[in-house]
Amino acid sequence: MKRTLALIITLSVLLMYNTGCATVTGAATGLPTGTIDAPAETYRHNRQAFDNYPFLHGLNVLVMAPVGAVTGPVWGFGKGIALDVQCAIGHQKYENVFKSYDNPSIWRPYTLQWDTKKR
């Protein structure tokens, strides 16, 4: 147990030292970004239903914003780790992670799929 914890801490410190800090940023900003991104991601995947039933917009905000606020830091932390690893191995650039609102952006914690570097 102690070895596993030591390994996790060591890897986290090495990732933050050798790369940027998307992990900490994702966890720290997860509450506000999750509150915004959870309803937005629900809309992105269900546009047709929202067009057919406009009352879903209000229901989406009432239900998904609190869910996003509560779970945002966890999802932001997880996505941050994934982005840090991808940046460390050269599949992403921190420009796309921090300076955009594209799919690999840390500001979109619920957008979990993004294009990777083509080999």
N, C-alpha and C positions, 0 to 999 in steps of 0.2 A: 504494500500500500504506500509506504513512504517512498519507495523507489519510483513508483508510478507518478506520484505527485511531484517528486523532484524532476522527473523527466518532462512532465507537462510544463512546469515552471521554467525549466531550462530552455525548452523549445520555444515557449512564448517570448522569453527575453531575447533569444537569438533572432527570432523573426522580427521583433520590434527593432532590434539593433541593426540588423542587416537590411531591413526594408522600411516601409512607412509604418503607419500606425492605424490601419483601417479597423483593426480589432477593437481598440480602445474607443475610437471615434464611433463605430457602430453601436457599441454598448452604451456610450454616454449620450448619444443623440437618438437612441432608439425610441424613447417616449414620444417626442414631437414628430419624428419622421414616420414612426409606425402609425400614429394617429391620422396622418395624412395619407400614407401609402396604402394602408389596408383597404379603406373604401375605394381608393383609386384603382387598386389592382382588381378588386371585385368588379368594378365597372368595366375595366379593360377586357376582362374575360367573359362578360355577359352583356355586351352592348345591345344586342337584339332584345333581350328581356327588358332592359331599362327603357328602350325606345317604345316597346309595346305597352309597358306598365309604368308610367312616370312616377307613381307613388313609391316605387322601389328606391328612388334617389334618397328620399327622406329616411326610409327604413334602413337603407345601407349606411347612412351616416350615423343614425341612432344606435345601430348594432355593431358595425365594424369599427367605428372610431374608438370606442372604449376597449374593444378587443385588441386593436392595434396599439393602443397606449399601454396596455398591460403586457402584451407579448413582444412589443417592439424591441426592447433592450436585448431580449434573448435572441431574436432573429437577427438583429443588428450585429450582435457579438458573433454569431455563427457565420453570417455573411462576411463580416470583417476578417475572420480567420481564413475563410476560403479565398478572399481577395488578396490578403497578404501572401498566402502560399502561391497563388497564381502570379502575383507580381514577382515573387522571389524566384520562380522558375521561368520567368520570361513570357508568360502567356497573356499578361495584362500590363498596362502602364498605369501609373498612379495618376496621370493626367485624366484618364477615363474614369477612374474611381472617385476622385475628389472634385474635379472641375466640370462635371457634366451631370445630366439627369437621365443619361442613357441607361440601358439595362444593367451594366456592371457598376452602376453608381452606388456608393455607400449610402446615399440619401434615399435609396429605394430598398428598404430591408426585406420587403415581401416579394421582390422580383428576383427569383432565384435562378433563372435561366438566362444565359447570355452567351454570345458568340465567343469562342476562344480563338487563339492564334492558329492560323492554318499552317500546317507543316508541309 
